[in-house]
């Protein structure tokens, strides 16, 4: 409620001058309805003045607000206050039998805020920094009943009264610390006009939500993984990675080689971003170049720089590794030569050459153990204080006849009938041999290396033969398949059955003999005995009664 203004004070003074001393002891009453009227600002309200005076004079309504009389009758009049914009006190008055009688009422206005706005949030905010929320509230009355609430989603962060007169624009602020979980969260401002003490409800206005984006960008630079010296004309990978990013999916990476923009493939694992690009011939020119990796997140960037030198293939041709023959029969002499350019040192199986430009030669008599043997030749070149390496490898194939591993193929096997077994025989040779096992008597083959169901007729001697283009290898295997229920087991089962029958017969005979005894029963009572007729021709029974 506001203090009376000059028009209202003037009306009150005029009314007081009109009052006679009888006002303090009024015989009749004058009522103003409603009392403490509540009206939405800018609207109208009806006030009724009534009295119990039998013949009152004209009833008047004193107020500085705009008014008009809308209805009247004996003892009452109804007035309409129009465009009520502020609180006021209204007074009804009349004269009854030379006495002045009066009464008053308060008119209280209320209004909803014209606007509730949350100030824009920063585009990005580092995790751990303070976020200041600012809410602008325009209008709203009565201010004593108006509150502003700052929210993160549905979570209440701050609740503050909106002070001042209704025409003022009030700013309400709150400061919170930005968290990871605040990324993507909506912040808003809500006003609450609580008119429940005045007989109305709770009215809420909300601002449009604003989304916050938080981020973590570590202070360290990205890691470049690239060789310092690269050969022109080949594809070389360039790797750049940075750990500890949040949200890592929002990070952007850029790779530059000199003035050339690379096109990396970006992958994400946990909070680590990795970019891999291939440097091709058009991007790699001989000489020194600067490789720049830049990672951007939240408007900030982290950058790393690396110098890379490209050299021509002519300056480092790499090793030349040759075999006199790469596919030889067993027992053949093979010559191995590892050589490179005049300034290049070579190594063959870790053995260094005598000096730069000198080749290494190796001679061997090929055996079965040399089949699939790989020879490695390394070339080493010193370029601008950097040691460069190139490698080459070749494989030797030795042809030899088939052989069956006796340790994996026993000469005698004992198996049970109707069980599953594997004849686990293996043959080696180059070319790879074909291995077959068949029964000498019937010629029936058995699978080799795969499970099969054993029957009694599988007993016998088997001829296992490995064959390739260089020869044949034969091994005899004897398989003894035993019956599932041998004769001895059958005899034992028959004896046990006979013993069981005899035991049952003896028990039956014993029970029969026991039942053939004479049955005599005696019951003693008061020393008297009575004889009863026998139950059968051979048995007698006496019962004492």
Helices and strands as residue ranges (DSSP letters): H 6-18, G 21-25, E 30-33, E 37-40, E 43-51, E 60-62, E 67-73, E 76-84, E 88-96, E 99-118, E 125-126, E 130-141, G 143-145, E 146-152, E 155-161, E 169-177, G 180-182, E 186-194, G 196-198, E 202-206, E 210-211, E 214-215, E 223-225, E 229-231, E 236-242, G 248-250, E 252-257, E 260-261, E 265-269, E 272-279, E 287-297, E 300-311, G 313-315, E 320-323, E 327-329, E 333-339, E 345-348, E 351-352, E 360-365, G 368-370, E 373-383, E 386-404, G 406-408, E 412-416, E 420-422, E 427-430, E 434-439, E 445-446, E 451-453, G 456-458, E 460-468, E 471-482, H 487-515, E 529-531, E 542-544
